[in-house]
Amino acid sequence: MARFLFILLLLTLPAWCNMAAPWRSGDAVGEPSADLSGLVVQSETLVLDLRPLGQLKSNQDRAYALVEASYQIVRKGAPKAVDLVFVAPGQEGRAEVWLDDQPQTFVAQKSEKLPQQWQSPRSTPRAGGGTELAFEPLHPDEVLRFRMKFAPGQHIVRVKYDLRPTAMCSGSPLRYWQLAYVLAPARQWAGFGSLDARVLLPEGWQLATSLPMQRDEKGWHGHWDGVPADFLALSAQAPIPAQWPVLEALAGVCLVVPVGLAWIAGGWLGRRQRSLWWSLLLAWGLAGLTMVSFLGLGFSALEKITAHPPGQSSWNWSYAQSMGIFFGSVPLAAVAWVLAQSLLVLAARRARSQL
């Protein structure tokens, strides 16, 4: 069956969500300008909650994930005020910042160019395995900017907001959802202890991550001492409907019945001493039956696949499959005609030889 796959990136907005100091305006290399000496991150807890993606009712619904990062910070020395930036492209709707459970004032704004070491990866692993998925930022310049004063001792900084994830179609009936959490800014603190990351998914979804993570009863979890990499990239996908393998094998299924009918009809022609010209007419009829069956079953299976689960269908896959089913029905009918004609003649001659 002919298939035409068109790859399109939509909402390509990475989750660059680690906190660090701002950078100097006009600095070509983009190095941080604030002094983070004396501020140590004992641990960071990161939660990427993709469960809202499983609640979409249609492909037009607003898709978002929840991002929450919590830092346990120790200030050594005198009180210190620091300007901080939380890189958060794709942020829309709810956003909150706390210092020791006290809400903080912040400004959501577009920034100047991010430092090179904070750039997102160019690809993410593919959920379910296979080649990696292309991943490119569209608006990498959205940040939350805030000022905090740290007294000596331990503090907890928490940032939480909604994020539009990347949605990508790549040869699958269901879209892939991508996130890339950039960890590189964490290296700018005076020290960084450990990172605990958890990814929450709708039930039954599959996940692929760039860093090793283990599955447990609450989702996927990973723990690392220090900063394990420049980023944590991932992709997730809903379970592919059971009709998908049926659609792939549809051409073969639609050929089986006409081939069987051709053999039976050929024997009938031979036993009744019918002219072989009848085989031409029957072959055309069986080829037409193959085409109609392929079109009917193909579009029926395609409708079931794109209707379930809601909000997850690939926007270009169904079109490509529709074109594949439509244009593939013609060569399939030609193959069916050749097979049917050959079997009709063979069966008819075999039946005659047995009279």
C-alpha positions in Angstrom: 0.0 0.0 0.0 1.4 3.3 -1.0 2.0 5.8 1.8 3.0 9.4 1.7 4.2 10.8 5.0 4.5 14.5 5.5 6.5 15.6 8.6 5.4 18.8 10.3 6.5 20.4 13.6 3.8 22.2 15.6 4.1 24.1 18.8 7.8 23.6 18.9 8.4 25.0 22.4 11.0 23.4 24.6 10.7 23.4 28.4 13.9 25.2 29.2 13.1 25.5 32.9 16.2 25.6 35.1 16.9 28.7 37.2 20.1 30.7 37.0 21.4 34.3 37.0 20.6 36.7 34.2 23.3 37.7 31.7 24.8 40.9 30.6 23.0 42.8 27.8 25.0 42.7 24.7 27.5 40.1 26.0 28.4 38.1 22.9 29.1 34.9 24.9 26.1 35.4 27.2 27.8 34.6 30.6 25.8 35.2 33.8 26.2 38.6 35.4 25.0 37.9 38.9 27.4 36.7 41.7 26.1 33.3 42.9 28.9 32.6 45.2 27.8 31.5 48.6 24.6 30.0 47.2 24.5 26.2 47.1 21.7 24.1 45.7 21.6 21.0 48.0 18.9 19.4 45.8 16.5 20.0 43.0 13.2 18.2 42.6 11.6 18.4 39.2 8.2 17.2 38.2 7.0 17.1 34.5 3.3 16.3 34.6 2.0 15.3 31.2 -1.3 13.9 32.5 -3.3 16.8 31.2 -2.5 15.7 27.6 -4.5 12.6 28.2 -7.6 14.7 29.0 -7.9 16.4 25.6 -11.3 16.0 24.0 -10.3 17.0 20.4 -7.3 18.1 18.4 -8.4 21.7 18.8 -8.2 21.7 22.6 -5.4 23.6 24.3 -2.6 21.2 25.1 -0.4 21.9 28.1 1.8 20.1 30.6 2.6 21.2 34.2 6.2 22.0 35.2 7.2 22.3 38.8 10.8 22.8 40.1 11.8 23.0 43.7 15.3 24.0 44.9 16.7 23.5 48.4 19.2 26.3 48.7 21.8 27.1 51.4 23.1 30.6 51.9 26.5 30.8 53.4 27.5 34.3 54.7 25.7 37.5 55.0 22.2 38.2 53.5 22.3 38.5 49.8 19.9 39.7 47.1 20.1 38.1 43.7 18.4 38.6 40.4 17.3 35.3 38.9 15.9 34.2 35.6 13.8 31.1 35.1 14.0 30.2 31.4 10.4 29.2 30.5 9.5 29.3 26.8 5.9 28.3 26.1 4.7 29.5 29.4 1.1 30.6 29.3 -1.7 30.8 31.8 -0.8 29.9 35.4 2.7 30.8 36.7 3.8 31.0 40.4 7.0 31.6 42.2 7.6 31.1 46.0 10.5 31.6 48.4 10.0 29.7 51.6 6.3 29.4 50.8 5.9 33.1 50.4 4.6 34.2 46.9 7.1 36.3 45.0 6.6 39.0 42.4 8.0 38.1 39.0 7.9 39.5 35.5 7.2 37.3 32.4 9.0 38.8 29.4 11.0 38.1 26.3 14.7 38.1 26.8 17.7 38.7 24.8 19.5 35.7 23.2 20.2 32.9 25.7 23.8 31.8 26.3 25.0 29.1 23.9 25.3 26.5 26.7 21.6 26.9 27.5 20.5 25.9 24.0 18.0 23.1 23.6 18.9 19.7 22.0 18.2 19.3 18.3 16.4 15.9 18.8 14.6 13.9 21.5 14.3 10.1 21.9 11.3 8.6 20.1 8.7 7.0 22.4 8.4 3.3 21.4 12.0 3.2 20.0 13.4 4.0 16.6 15.2 7.0 15.2 15.2 10.2 17.2 12.6 12.9 16.6 13.7 16.3 15.4 13.3 19.1 17.9 13.8 22.8 17.3 12.8 25.8 19.3 10.5 28.4 17.9 10.3 30.9 20.7 13.4 30.3 23.0 13.2 33.8 24.5 10.5 33.7 27.2 11.6 34.0 30.8 10.3 34.6 34.3 12.5 37.3 36.0 12.5 37.8 39.8 14.6 39.2 42.6 15.1 37.2 45.9 16.9 38.0 49.1 18.6 35.0 50.8 19.3 35.2 54.5 21.9 32.9 56.0 20.6 29.3 56.3 18.3 27.0 54.2 15.7 28.1 51.8 13.2 26.6 49.4 12.6 28.2 46.0 9.7 26.8 44.0 8.5 27.7 40.5 5.4 26.2 38.9 3.7 27.0 35.5 1.8 25.6 32.5 3.8 24.8 29.4 2.8 24.1 25.8 4.7 21.0 24.8 5.9 20.2 21.3 3.5 18.1 19.2 5.1 16.3 16.3 3.9 13.8 13.7 6.4 11.3 12.4 5.1 8.3 10.6 2.6 7.3 13.4 -1.2 7.6 13.6 -0.8 9.4 17.0 1.3 12.5 17.7 4.4 12.5 19.8 4.6 15.0 22.7 8.1 16.4 23.4 9.8 18.3 26.2 13.4 19.3 26.8 14.4 20.5 30.2 17.7 22.2 30.1 19.9 21.5 33.1 23.1 23.4 32.1 22.2 26.6 34.0 22.4 24.7 37.3 26.2 24.5 37.0 26.4 28.3 37.7 25.5 27.9 41.4 28.3 27.7 44.0 27.4 24.0 44.4 24.8 21.6 43.2 24.0 18.4 45.2 21.5 16.2 43.4 18.6 16.1 41.0 15.4 14.1 41.5 13.2 14.1 38.4 9.7 12.6 37.9 7.6 12.3 34.8 3.9 11.7 35.2 2.0 10.2 32.3 -1.6 9.2 31.5 -2.2 5.5 32.0 -0.8 3.3 29.3 1.4 5.9 27.6 4.9 5.2 26.5 7.9 7.3 27.3 11.5 7.7 26.0 14.1 9.9 27.9 17.6 11.0 27.1 18.7 10.2 30.7 18.1 6.8 32.3 14.9 6.7 34.4 13.0 3.9 36.1 9.3 3.2 36.1 7.4 2.8 39.4 3.8 3.0 40.6 3.8 6.8 40.3 5.4 7.1 36.9 9.0 7.5 35.8 11.7 8.6 38.2 15.4 9.4 38.1 18.0 10.4 40.6 21.5 11.9 39.9 24.2 13.3 42.0 25.4 16.6 40.5 24.2 17.9 37.1 24.0 14.7 35.0 23.8 16.4 31.5 23.1 19.6 29.7 19.4 18.6 29.3 16.7 16.0 30.0 14.9 15.4 26.7 11.8 13.2 26.4 8.9 12.2 24.2 5.7 10.6 25.1 2.8 9.0 23.1 -0.6 7.6 23.8 -1.2 3.8 23.1 -1.6 3.2 19.4 -5.1 1.7 18.7 -5.4 -2.0 17.9 -6.7 -1.2 14.4 -3.3 0.1 13.3 -1.8 -3.4 12.5 -5.0 -4.3 10.7 -4.7 -1.3 8.4 -1.1 -2.1 7.6 -2.0 -5.7 6.6 -5.2 -4.6 4.7 -3.8 -5.0 1.2 -2.9 -8.6 1.9 -6.3 -9.3 3.5 -8.1 -7.9 0.5 -6.2 -10.1 -1.9 -6.9 -13.3 0.0 -10.7 -13.4 -0.7 -10.5 -12.7 -4.5 -7.7 -15.3 -4.9 -9.8 -17.9 -3.1 -12.9 -17.0 -5.2 -10.8 -17.1 -8.4 -9.7 -20.7 -7.7 -13.3 -21.8 -6.9 -14.8 -20.0 -9.9 -12.1 -21.4 -12.2 -13.0 -25.0 -11.2 -16.7 -24.2 -11.8 -15.8 -22.9 -15.3 -13.8 -26.0 -16.1 -16.4 -28.5 -15.0 -19.0 -26.8 -17.1 -16.8 -26.5 -20.1 -17.2 -22.7 -20.2 -15.1 -20.6 -22.5 -12.0 -19.1 -21.0 -13.3 -15.7 -22.0 -15.5 -16.0 -18.9 -12.3 -15.8 -16.9 -11.6 -12.3 -18.2 -15.0 -11.0 -17.0 -14.7 -12.8 -13.7 -11.2 -11.4 -13.2 -12.4 -7.8 -13.8 -15.2 -8.4 -11.3 -12.8 -9.8 -8.6 -10.4 -6.9 -9.2 -13.3 -4.5 -8.7 -14.3 -6.4 -5.5 -10.7 -6.0 -4.3 -10.7 -2.3 -4.9 -14.0 -1.7 -3.2 -13.1 -3.9 -0.2 -9.8 -2.1 0.2 -11.4 1.4 0.0 -14.2 0.5 2.4 -12.2 -1.4 5.0 -9.3 1.1 4.8 -11.4 4.2 5.4 -13.4 2.5 8.1 -10.2 1.5 10.0 -8.8 4.9 9.4 -11.8 6.6 10.9 -11.6 4.4 14.0 -7.9 5.1 14.5 -8.2 8.9 14.2 -11.3 9.0 16.4 -9.6 7.3 19.4 -8.0 8.4 21.6 -9.4 12.0 21.3 -6.9 14.8 20.8 -4.0 12.6 20.0 -4.3 11.9 16.2 -1.5 13.0 13.9 -2.8 15.9 11.8 -1.0 14.7 8.7 -1.0 11.0 9.1 -4.7 10.5 8.3 -4.4 12.6 5.2 -1.3 10.6 4.0 -3.1 7.4 4.8 -6.2 8.5 2.9 -4.1 9.3 -0.2 -2.3 6.0 0.3 -5.6 4.1 0.4 -7.1 5.9 -2.5 -4.1 5.7 -4.9 -3.1 2.3 -3.6 -6.4 0.8 -4.5 -5.6 1.0 -8.3 -2.3 -1.0 -8.4 -3.8 -3.4 -5.8 -6.8 -4.0 -8.2 -4.3 -4.6 -11.0 -2.5 -7.2 -9.0 -5.8 -8.8 -8.0 -6.7 -9.0 -11.7 -3.5 -10.7 -12.7 -3.7 -13.2 -9.9 -7.4 -13.8 -10.4 -7.0 -14.3 -14.2 -4.1 -16.7 -13.7 -5.9 -18.8 -11.1 -9.1 -18.8 -13.1 -7.4 -20.3 -16.1 -5.3 -22.7 -14.0 -8.2 -24.0 -12.0 -10.4 -24.3 -15.1 -7.8 -26.4 -17.0 -7.2 -28.5 -13.9 -10.9 -29.2 -13.6 -11.2 -30.1 -17.3 -8.3 -32.5 -17.1 -10.2 -34.4 -14.4 -13.4 -34.9 -16.4 
